Amino acid sequence: MTGQTIFRVALRGEELLNNPRFNKGTAFTVSERQAFGLVGRLPFKVNTLDEQCERAYNQLEARPTAIQKNSFLQSMKSQNMVLYYTLLTRHLRELIPIIYTPTEAVAISDYSHLFRRSEGLYLTFPDQDTMEKDFLEQTKGKNIDLIVCSDSEQILGIGDQGISSAKSVIYSLIGGINPAQSLSVVLDVGTDNEDLLNDHLYVGWPHKRVRGEDYDNFLDKFVQIVRKHFPHSLLHFEDFGVTNAQRILRHYRDSHAIFNDDIQGTGAVTLACLMAAVGVTKSKLSEQRYVIYGAGSAGLGITRQLRDAIVTADSMPEDKANALFYLIDKHGLVARSLNSANMRDDWKDFIQSDEEWNDVKRNDAGEIGLLETIKKVKPTVLIGCSTHAGAFTEEIVKAMAEGCERPIILPLSNPSKLVEVDPKDANEWTLGKALLATGSPFLPVKTSGKDYIIAECNNALIYPGLGFGAIITRSRLMTDTMIIAGARRLASLSPALKDPDDALLPDFADAPEVNFEVSVAVAEQAIEEGVADVDWSKEQAREKVRQHLWRALYGEYVFDENGMS
């Protein structure tokens, strides 16, 4: 609810019971049952939302596996939106891994074989001539604030497994965005996954993935439709492939409020984590030396976000800020001597000159590895986003600890089985000196006889708030400074700033309150820099955000044939 408690609804009988947005199940009151033709369609007892949650949780607990729990919750979402979100809210820490990483990965990976009910909007390349008509049919009568779209190429790292609505759910659950005003979209341009092409049950377009000009034109048609019909919406790009993600963001970000979570969300939460860490070490971002292990979309997103923050917050020229970063790809340090076939255009700002590395040992292919880079650079920050399990060996971690008093080590790859180093080992190898955060949840480790909480550097601590801050201000753009403002606010909530042995980021259970603060900071920044389209001031941002937060509550229904449906 956003303050409204009485709704005029045009649906009756089965139509009402089959509409997840308005269905209350056994919580319909006696008067509502009479007014909406539900007497006889429901059992006698009128339940409270608390009673429904108790029953639903008991049913959920009876499912023995995570994927069965996921399936149960998906079914609930398609039946009763309020009950679904209320249950998730009351068991947030327990159920986020069921509806999101890692269980959602299992559900999506077998999408075609688990498919039961359509959810979201599917725009397919061979049907592009009717794209606008199909889009308007799906959004008719709706005020869409958020559109989460994906071409699925990088979904789960294997691609083309269908549509994931989990991002939209998190936006509502943690960020306060009305789920009735969000839309999940898959842009189906085919697949290069041979297993899917040979699977007769594959529900996508069984065609080789379209690329080049045809792909760009298809995507542009979609973006222009969004800009035309919902000019103040936030367009969230998700799981686009490494060859497309950055260039698409770069192409559209100056013409619409665009956000790519894999690039900007990962970068923003990592920035917040590092802002907290340098707060502990009483230093600046511009005083660090950064080794980024894994130079794909996530690694580059983190690098650029950190670089931009250094330029903005510490007033350092961009070329000098670029020189603080050392990127390592699967072929070693990104340097000019790297084989041109392995070089990417996106790396150009961070390529190392060869002259400074002539004295460094190389492998037989002439590549400079992680250990040699650390010994040469003596970095203060080591970030892993490689999915190379165990890459941060004891020798590498100890080399980090030799180079600085409190090394900042962030093994961010997930799920946990792909983490570059177990935080327990990193803590032990640095004698408790390391400041740690991971991309997946880990148990606390012992430091000086007490527990050291390992912060989970989870995008969901920030991207819902970034999105809501842009939406609430009807922002024309999602600017770098808006993202930095959100990261700075998140960093200010770090428990480690009060106790250096505490976590670098807030507990995930506090994510709704944390994202509220992020939303306020982003809204304030949007108004200050003039990209907002509202008639209220920066000083009113906190109250406006609070007023417009959506929360899962049942309202009172009044039948009106001209009402909502």
C-alpha positions as CSV (number, residue, x, y, z in Angstrom):
1,M,0.0,0.0,0.0
2,T,1.1,3.6,-0.6
3,G,-1.4,5.2,1.9
4,Q,-4.5,4.1,-0.1
5,T,-6.7,1.7,1.8
6,I,-9.9,1.7,-0.2
7,F,-9.9,0.4,-3.7
8,R,-12.7,0.5,-6.3
9,V,-12.5,-2.8,-8.2
10,A,-14.4,-3.9,-11.3
11,L,-13.7,-7.6,-11.1
12,R,-16.1,-10.2,-9.6
13,G,-16.3,-13.9,-8.9
14,E,-13.7,-16.1,-10.5
15,E,-12.1,-13.1,-12.3
16,L,-11.3,-11.6,-8.9
17,L,-10.1,-14.8,-7.3
18,N,-7.8,-15.4,-10.3
19,N,-6.2,-12.0,-10.3
20,P,-3.1,-12.1,-8.0
21,R,-3.0,-8.3,-7.6
22,F,-6.5,-8.2,-6.0
23,N,-7.1,-11.7,-4.7
24,K,-7.3,-12.0,-0.9
25,G,-8.3,-15.7,-0.8
26,T,-9.9,-16.5,2.6
27,A,-9.2,-13.0,3.8
28,F,-12.1,-11.5,1.9
29,T,-14.5,-10.0,4.5
30,V,-18.2,-11.1,4.7
31,S,-19.3,-7.8,3.1
32,E,-16.7,-8.1,0.3
33,R,-17.8,-11.7,-0.4
34,Q,-21.4,-10.5,-0.8
35,A,-20.5,-7.5,-2.9
36,F,-18.2,-9.4,-5.3
37,G,-20.1,-12.6,-5.8
38,L,-17.8,-14.7,-3.7
39,V,-20.3,-16.3,-1.3
40,G,-20.1,-20.0,-1.9
41,R,-16.8,-19.7,-3.8
42,L,-14.8,-19.6,-0.5
43,P,-14.9,-21.6,2.7
44,F,-16.9,-20.0,5.6
45,K,-14.0,-18.8,7.7
46,V,-12.6,-15.3,7.2
47,N,-8.8,-15.4,7.9
48,T,-6.5,-12.6,8.8
49,L,-3.3,-12.0,6.9
50,D,-1.4,-13.3,9.9
51,E,-3.4,-16.6,9.8
52,Q,-2.8,-16.9,6.0
53,C,0.9,-16.4,6.5
54,E,1.1,-19.0,9.2
55,R,-0.7,-21.5,7.0
56,A,1.5,-20.7,4.0
57,Y,4.7,-20.9,5.9
58,N,3.7,-24.4,7.3
59,Q,3.0,-25.5,3.7
60,L,6.3,-24.1,2.6
61,E,8.2,-25.9,5.4
62,A,6.6,-29.2,4.2
63,R,8.6,-28.9,0.9
64,P,11.9,-30.7,1.5
65,T,14.1,-29.1,-1.1
66,A,14.9,-25.5,-2.0
67,I,13.6,-25.9,-5.6
68,Q,10.3,-27.2,-4.3
69,K,10.1,-24.2,-2.0
70,N,10.8,-22.0,-5.0
71,S,8.1,-23.6,-7.0
72,F,5.6,-23.2,-4.1
73,L,6.4,-19.5,-3.8
74,Q,6.1,-19.0,-7.6
75,S,2.7,-20.5,-7.4
76,M,1.7,-18.3,-4.5
77,K,2.9,-15.2,-6.4
78,S,0.6,-16.1,-9.3
79,Q,-2.4,-16.4,-6.9
80,N,-2.0,-13.8,-4.2
81,M,0.5,-11.0,-4.4
82,V,0.0,-9.5,-1.0
83,L,0.3,-12.9,0.8
84,Y,3.4,-13.7,-1.3
85,Y,5.2,-10.4,-0.4
86,T,4.1,-10.5,3.2
87,L,5.5,-14.0,3.7
88,L,8.8,-13.0,2.1
89,T,9.0,-9.9,4.3
90,R,8.5,-11.9,7.5
91,H,11.1,-14.5,6.6
92,L,13.4,-12.3,4.5
93,R,16.8,-13.8,5.4
94,E,15.5,-17.3,5.1
95,L,13.6,-16.9,1.8
96,I,15.7,-14.6,-0.3
97,P,18.1,-17.5,-1.2
98,I,14.9,-19.4,-2.3
99,I,13.5,-16.8,-4.6
100,Y,16.8,-15.3,-5.7
101,T,20.4,-16.5,-5.7
102,P,21.2,-19.4,-5.5
103,T,17.9,-21.4,-5.9
104,E,16.4,-19.2,-8.7
105,A,19.4,-20.2,-10.7
106,V,18.3,-23.8,-10.6
107,A,14.7,-22.9,-11.5
108,I,15.9,-20.8,-14.5
109,S,18.4,-23.4,-15.7
110,D,15.5,-25.8,-16.3
111,Y,13.0,-23.1,-17.3
112,S,11.6,-24.8,-20.3
113,H,11.0,-28.1,-18.4
114,L,9.5,-26.4,-15.4
115,F,7.3,-23.9,-17.4
116,R,3.8,-23.7,-16.1
117,R,2.5,-20.2,-16.5
118,S,3.6,-17.2,-18.5
119,E,4.9,-14.3,-16.5
120,G,6.0,-10.9,-17.9
121,L,6.4,-10.0,-21.6
122,Y,8.1,-12.0,-24.3
123,L,9.3,-9.9,-27.3
124,T,10.7,-12.2,-30.0
125,F,12.8,-11.2,-33.0
126,P,10.6,-12.7,-35.7
127,D,7.6,-10.9,-34.2
128,Q,9.3,-7.5,-34.1
129,D,6.8,-5.9,-36.5
130,T,4.1,-6.2,-33.8
131,M,6.4,-5.2,-30.9
132,E,4.6,-1.9,-30.1
133,K,1.2,-3.5,-30.3
134,D,2.2,-6.4,-28.1
135,F,3.9,-4.1,-25.6
136,L,0.8,-1.9,-25.3
137,E,-1.5,-4.9,-25.0
138,Q,0.5,-6.0,-21.9
139,T,0.7,-2.6,-20.3
140,K,-2.8,-1.3,-21.1
141,G,-4.2,0.7,-18.3
142,K,-1.0,0.4,-16.2
143,N,1.3,3.1,-15.0
144,I,4.7,1.4,-15.4
145,D,7.5,2.8,-13.3
146,L,10.1,-0.1,-13.7
147,I,10.9,-2.3,-16.7
148,V,13.5,-5.1,-16.1
149,C,14.6,-6.5,-19.4
150,S,17.1,-9.0,-20.5
151,D,18.2,-10.7,-23.7
152,S,19.2,-13.6,-21.4
153,E,22.6,-14.1,-23.0
154,Q,24.5,-14.1,-19.7
155,I,21.8,-15.4,-17.5
156,L,23.4,-17.8,-15.1
157,G,26.5,-17.6,-17.2
158,I,25.1,-20.1,-19.6
159,G,22.4,-18.1,-21.3
160,D,19.0,-18.2,-22.9
161,Q,17.1,-19.9,-20.1
162,G,14.0,-17.8,-20.1
163,I,12.8,-14.9,-18.0
164,S,13.7,-14.1,-14.5
165,S,11.3,-11.9,-12.5
166,A,13.4,-12.2,-9.4
167,K,14.9,-8.7,-9.9
168,S,11.5,-7.1,-10.0
169,V,10.5,-9.0,-6.9
170,I,13.5,-7.6,-5.0
171,Y,12.7,-4.1,-6.2
172,S,9.3,-4.4,-4.5
173,L,10.2,-6.5,-1.5
174,I,13.2,-4.4,-0.5
175,G,12.9,-1.2,-2.4
176,G,9.2,-0.4,-2.0
177,I,8.3,-0.3,-5.7
178,N,4.7,-1.3,-6.4
179,P,4.8,-4.7,-8.2
180,A,1.7,-3.7,-10.2
181,Q,3.8,-0.9,-11.7
182,S,6.8,-3.1,-12.8
183,L,7.2,-5.3,-15.9
184,S,9.7,-8.1,-16.6
185,V,10.6,-8.4,-20.3
186,V,12.7,-10.9,-22.2
187,L,14.1,-9.9,-25.6
188,D,14.3,-13.3,-27.4
189,V,16.9,-13.0,-30.2
190,G,17.7,-16.7,-30.3
191,T,20.3,-18.8,-28.7
192,D,23.7,-20.3,-29.4
193,N,23.2,-23.0,-26.7
194,E,23.2,-26.2,-28.7
195,D,21.5,-28.1,-25.9
196,L,18.6,-25.8,-26.0
197,L,18.5,-25.8,-29.8
198,N,18.2,-29.6,-29.7
199,D,15.7,-29.6,-26.9
200,H,12.2,-30.1,-28.4
201,L,10.7,-28.7,-25.1
202,Y,12.7,-25.4,-25.4
203,V,10.1,-22.7,-25.2
204,G,12.2,-19.9,-26.7
205,W,12.9,-19.1,-30.3
206,P,15.0,-22.1,-31.6
207,H,17.3,-20.1,-33.8
208,K,20.9,-19.0,-33.7
209,R,21.4,-15.8,-31.7
210,V,20.9,-12.7,-33.8
211,R,23.9,-10.3,-33.6
212,G,25.2,-7.1,-35.3
213,E,23.0,-4.5,-36.9
214,D,19.8,-6.7,-36.8
215,Y,20.3,-7.1,-33.0
216,D,20.9,-3.4,-32.5
217,N,17.8,-2.4,-34.5
218,F,15.6,-4.8,-32.5
219,L,16.9,-3.5,-29.2
220,D,16.6,0.1,-30.3
221,K,12.9,-0.5,-31.3
222,F,12.2,-1.7,-27.8
223,V,14.0,1.1,-26.1
224,Q,12.2,3.7,-28.2
225,I,8.8,2.2,-27.4
226,V,9.7,2.4,-23.7
227,R,10.8,6.0,-24.1
228,K,7.7,6.9,-26.0
229,H,5.1,5.4,-23.7
230,F,6.8,5.5,-20.3
231,P,9.3,8.3,-20.5
232,H,9.8,8.5,-16.7
233,S,10.3,4.8,-16.2
234,L,13.5,3.2,-15.0
235,L,14.8,0.7,-17.6
236,H,16.9,-1.9,-15.9
237,F,19.1,-4.0,-18.1
238,E,19.9,-7.5,-16.7
239,D,22.2,-10.3,-17.8
240,F,23.3,-8.9,-21.2
241,G,26.4,-10.5,-22.6
242,V,29.9,-9.1,-22.2
243,T,30.0,-7.8,-25.8
244,N,26.8,-5.9,-25.4
245,A,26.3,-4.8,-21.8
246,Q,28.7,-1.9,-21.6
247,R,28.1,-0.5,-25.1
248,I,24.3,-0.6,-24.6
249,L,24.6,1.2,-21.3
250,R,26.9,3.8,-22.9
251,H,24.6,4.3,-25.9
252,Y,21.4,4.9,-24.0
253,R,22.3,6.3,-20.6
254,D,22.2,9.9,-21.7
255,S,18.7,9.7,-23.2
256,H,16.7,7.7,-20.6
257,A,17.0,6.6,-17.0
258,I,19.0,3.4,-17.7
259,F,20.5,1.0,-15.1
260,N,22.6,-2.1,-15.6
261,D,22.8,-4.1,-12.4
262,D,25.7,-6.3,-13.5
263,I,27.8,-3.2,-14.2
264,Q,26.5,-0.4,-12.0
265,G,24.8,-2.4,-9.2
266,T,27.9,-4.5,-8.6
267,G,30.1,-1.5,-8.9
268,A,27.9,0.6,-6.5
269,V,27.8,-2.0,-3.7
270,T,31.5,-2.6,-4.0
271,L,32.1,1.1,-3.9
272,A,30.1,1.4,-0.7
273,C,32.0,-1.5,0.8
274,L,35.3,0.2,0.0
275,M,34.2,3.5,1.3
276,A,33.4,1.8,4.6
277,A,36.8,0.0,4.5
278,V,38.8,3.2,3.9
279,G,36.8,4.8,6.7
280,V,38.1,2.0,9.0
281,T,41.7,2.5,7.8
282,K,41.4,6.3,7.9
283,S,42.5,6.7,4.3
284,K,41.0,7.8,0.9
285,L,39.9,5.8,-2.1
286,S,42.6,7.7,-4.1
287,E,45.3,6.4,-1.8
288,Q,44.6,2.8,-2.6
289,R,46.1,0.5,-5.3
290,Y,43.6,-1.9,-6.8
291,V,44.0,-5.3,-8.4
292,I,40.8,-6.5,-10.1
293,Y,40.9,-10.2,-10.8
294,G,38.3,-10.8,-13.5
295,A,37.9,-8.2,-16.2
296,G,34.5,-9.0,-17.6
297,S,31.3,-6.9,-17.2
298,A,31.3,-7.1,-13.4
299,G,35.0,-6.4,-13.0
300,L,34.9,-3.5,-15.5
301,G,31.8,-2.2,-13.8
302,I,33.4,-2.2,-10.4
303,T,36.6,-0.6,-11.9
304,R,34.8,2.2,-13.6
305,Q,32.5,2.9,-10.6
306,L,35.5,3.1,-8.3
307,R,37.5,5.3,-10.8
308,D,34.5,7.7,-11.2
309,A,34.1,7.9,-7.4
310,I,37.8,8.8,-7.0
311,V,37.5,11.5,-9.7
312,T,34.4,12.9,-8.1
313,A,35.1,12.5,-4.3
314,D,38.8,13.0,-4.3
315,S,39.1,15.5,-7.2
316,M,41.8,13.4,-9.0
317,P,42.2,13.7,-12.8
318,E,40.8,10.7,-14.6
319,D,44.1,9.6,-16.2
320,K,45.7,9.4,-12.7
321,A,42.8,7.6,-11.3
322,N,42.9,5.0,-14.1
323,A,46.6,4.3,-13.2
324,L,45.5,3.1,-9.7
325,F,43.9,0.0,-11.3
326,Y,45.5,-3.3,-12.4
327,L,43.1,-5.6,-14.3
328,I,43.8,-9.3,-14.7
329,D,42.0,-11.4,-17.3
330,K,42.2,-15.1,-17.8
331,H,45.2,-14.3,-20.0
332,G,47.0,-12.4,-17.2
333,L,47.6,-8.7,-16.5
334,V,46.0,-6.4,-19.1
335,A,49.1,-4.9,-20.6
336,R,50.0,-3.7,-24.1
337,S,52.0,-6.9,-24.8
338,L,48.8,-9.0,-24.4
339,N,47.9,-10.8,-27.6
340,S,45.6,-8.4,-29.7
341,A,43.1,-11.3,-30.2
342,N,42.6,-11.3,-26.4
343,M,42.4,-7.5,-26.0
344,R,39.0,-5.7,-25.5
345,D,38.2,-2.1,-26.4
346,D,36.6,-1.6,-23.0
347,W,40.0,-2.1,-21.3
348,K,41.7,0.8,-23.1
349,D,41.7,3.2,-20.1
350,F,43.4,0.6,-17.9
351,I,46.1,-1.0,-20.1
352,Q,49.5,-1.2,-18.5
353,S,52.6,-0.1,-20.4
354,D,55.1,-2.9,-20.9
355,E,58.2,-0.8,-19.9
356,E,57.3,-0.9,-16.2
357,W,56.9,-4.7,-16.2
358,N,60.1,-5.8,-17.9
359,D,61.6,-7.0,-14.6
360,V,58.5,-9.2,-13.8
361,K,58.4,-13.0,-14.4
362,R,56.1,-14.1,-17.1
363,N,54.7,-17.6,-18.0
364,D,55.5,-19.4,-21.3
365,A,52.9,-17.5,-23.1
366,G,54.4,-14.2,-22.0
367,E,51.6,-13.4,-19.6
368,I,51.9,-11.8,-16.1
369,G,50.0,-13.7,-13.4
370,L,48.2,-12.6,-10.3
371,L,51.0,-13.4,-7.8
372,E,53.6,-11.5,-9.8
373,T,51.2,-8.5,-10.2
374,I,50.7,-8.4,-6.4
375,K,54.4,-8.6,-5.6
376,K,55.1,-5.8,-8.0
377,V,52.2,-3.5,-7.2
378,K,51.8,-4.2,-3.5
379,P,48.1,-3.4,-3.7
380,T,45.9,-2.4,-0.8
381,V,42.7,-3.8,-2.4
382,L,42.2,-7.1,-4.1
383,I,38.8,-7.8,-5.7
384,G,37.8,-11.1,-7.2
385,C,34.9,-11.4,-9.8
386,S,36.4,-14.2,-11.9
387,T,34.3,-17.2,-10.8
388,H,37.8,-18.9,-10.5
389,A,37.3,-20.9,-7.3
390,G,40.4,-20.8,-5.0
391,A,42.3,-18.3,-7.1
392,F,43.4,-16.3,-4.1
393,T,45.9,-18.9,-2.7
394,E,47.7,-18.7,0.6
395,E,50.8,-17.3,-1.1
396,I,48.8,-14.6,-2.8
397,V,46.9,-13.6,0.3
398,K,50.1,-13.5,2.3
399,A,51.7,-11.4,-0.4
400,M,48.8,-8.9,0.0
401,A,49.3,-8.8,3.8
402,E,53.0,-8.1,3.4
403,G,52.3,-5.0,1.3
404,C,50.0,-3.2,3.6
405,E,48.8,-3.1,7.2
406,R,45.1,-3.9,6.6
407,P,44.6,-5.5,3.2
408,I,41.1,-5.1,1.8
409,I,40.2,-8.5,0.2
410,L,36.8,-8.9,-1.6
411,P,36.2,-12.3,-3.2
412,L,32.9,-11.5,-4.8
413,S,32.3,-14.4,-7.1
414,N,29.1,-16.4,-6.4
415,P,27.7,-18.8,-5.7
416,S,30.0,-19.7,-2.7
417,K,31.5,-22.7,-4.4
418,L,33.1,-20.3,-6.9
419,V,34.6,-17.8,-4.4
420,E,38.2,-16.9,-4.9
421,V,39.1,-17.6,-1.3
422,D,37.1,-18.7,1.7
423,P,37.1,-15.7,4.1
424,K,38.0,-18.1,7.0
425,D,41.3,-18.9,5.2
426,A,41.9,-15.2,4.2
427,N,41.4,-14.2,7.8
428,E,43.8,-16.9,9.1
429,W,46.5,-16.2,6.5
430,T,46.6,-12.5,7.3
431,L,46.5,-13.1,11.1
432,G,43.1,-11.3,11.3
433,K,44.4,-8.1,9.5
434,A,42.2,-8.4,6.4
435,L,39.1,-6.4,5.9
436,L,36.8,-8.8,4.1
437,A,33.5,-9.0,2.2
438,T,32.2,-11.7,-0.1
439,G,29.6,-12.0,-2.8
440,S,27.8,-14.9,-1.1
441,P,26.9,-15.4,2.6
442,F,29.5,-16.9,4.8
443,L,29.6,-17.6,8.5
444,P,31.5,-15.3,10.9
445,V,35.2,-16.1,11.5
446,K,37.2,-15.8,14.7
447,T,39.5,-12.8,15.1
448,S,41.2,-12.0,18.4
449,G,38.9,-14.4,20.2
450,K,35.7,-12.9,18.8
451,D,33.5,-13.3,15.8
452,Y,34.3,-11.2,12.7
453,I,31.1,-10.8,10.6
454,I,31.8,-11.3,6.9
455,A,29.8,-8.6,5.0
456,E,27.8,-9.9,2.1
457,C,28.5,-7.5,-0.8
458,N,25.1,-8.1,-2.3
459,N,23.7,-5.8,-5.0
460,A,20.3,-6.0,-3.3
461,L,21.6,-3.8,-0.6
462,I,21.7,-0.9,-3.0
463,Y,20.1,-1.3,-6.5
464,P,16.4,-1.3,-5.2
465,G,17.1,2.0,-3.5
466,L,19.0,3.4,-6.5
467,G,16.0,2.5,-8.7
468,F,13.3,3.9,-6.3
469,G,15.2,7.1,-5.8
470,A,15.2,7.7,-9.6
471,I,11.6,6.6,-10.0
472,I,10.2,8.8,-7.1
473,T,11.9,11.9,-8.7
474,R,10.8,11.0,-12.2
475,S,14.4,11.4,-13.1
476,R,15.3,11.7,-16.8
477,L,18.6,9.9,-16.2
478,M,20.4,7.7,-13.8
479,T,23.7,9.7,-13.4
480,D,27.0,8.6,-11.9
481,T,26.6,11.1,-9.2
482,M,23.2,9.7,-8.2
483,I,24.8,6.2,-7.9
484,I,27.8,7.6,-5.9
485,A,25.4,9.4,-3.6
486,G,23.6,6.1,-2.9
487,A,26.8,4.3,-2.3
488,R,28.0,7.0,0.1
489,R,24.8,6.7,2.1
490,L,25.1,2.9,2.2
491,A,28.7,3.2,3.4
492,S,27.7,5.6,6.1
493,L,25.5,2.8,7.6
494,S,28.5,0.4,7.9
495,P,28.8,-1.3,11.3
496,A,32.6,-1.3,10.9
497,L,32.7,2.5,11.3
498,K,31.6,2.0,14.9
499,D,33.6,-1.2,15.5
500,P,36.5,-2.0,13.1
501,D,36.0,-5.7,13.8
502,D,32.4,-5.6,12.7
503,A,31.0,-6.1,9.2
504,L,31.8,-3.6,6.4
505,L,28.2,-3.5,5.2
506,P,24.8,-3.7,7.1
507,D,23.2,-7.1,7.6
508,F,21.0,-8.2,4.7
509,A,18.1,-8.6,7.1
510,D,18.1,-4.8,7.3
511,A,18.0,-4.3,3.5
512,P,14.6,-2.6,3.4
513,E,15.7,0.1,5.9
514,V,19.1,0.4,4.1
515,N,17.5,0.9,0.7
516,F,15.1,3.5,2.1
517,E,18.2,5.5,3.0
518,V,19.7,4.9,-0.4
519,S,16.5,6.1,-2.1
520,V,16.5,9.3,-0.1
521,A,20.1,10.0,-1.0
522,V,19.5,9.4,-4.7
523,A,16.4,11.5,-4.7
524,E,18.2,14.4,-3.0
525,Q,21.0,14.1,-5.6
526,A,18.6,14.0,-8.6
527,I,16.9,17.1,-7.5
528,E,20.2,18.9,-6.7
529,E,21.7,18.2,-10.1
530,G,18.5,19.1,-12.0
531,V,17.5,15.8,-13.6
532,A,14.4,15.3,-11.5
533,D,10.9,16.2,-12.8
534,V,9.0,16.9,-9.5
535,D,7.6,20.0,-7.9
536,W,9.0,19.3,-4.4
537,S,12.4,20.2,-2.9
538,K,15.4,18.2,-1.8
539,E,14.4,18.8,1.8
540,Q,11.1,17.0,1.2
541,A,12.8,13.9,-0.3
542,R,12.7,11.8,2.8
543,E,9.0,12.3,3.5
544,K,8.1,11.8,-0.2
545,V,10.0,8.5,-0.3
546,R,8.3,7.4,2.9
547,Q,4.9,8.3,1.5
548,H,5.3,6.3,-1.7
549,L,6.8,3.1,-0.4
550,W,4.7,0.1,-1.4
551,R,4.0,-2.4,1.4
552,A,2.0,-5.6,1.1
553,L,-1.3,-5.0,2.9
554,Y,-4.9,-5.8,2.1
555,G,-7.1,-2.8,1.4
556,E,-10.8,-2.5,1.6
557,Y,-12.6,-3.2,-1.7
558,V,-15.7,-1.5,-3.1
559,F,-17.3,-2.8,-6.3
560,D,-17.3,-0.3,-9.1
561,E,-17.8,-1.4,-12.7
562,N,-15.6,1.5,-13.8
563,G,-12.9,0.6,-11.2
564,M,-9.5,-1.1,-11.4
565,S,-9.2,-4.5,-13.1
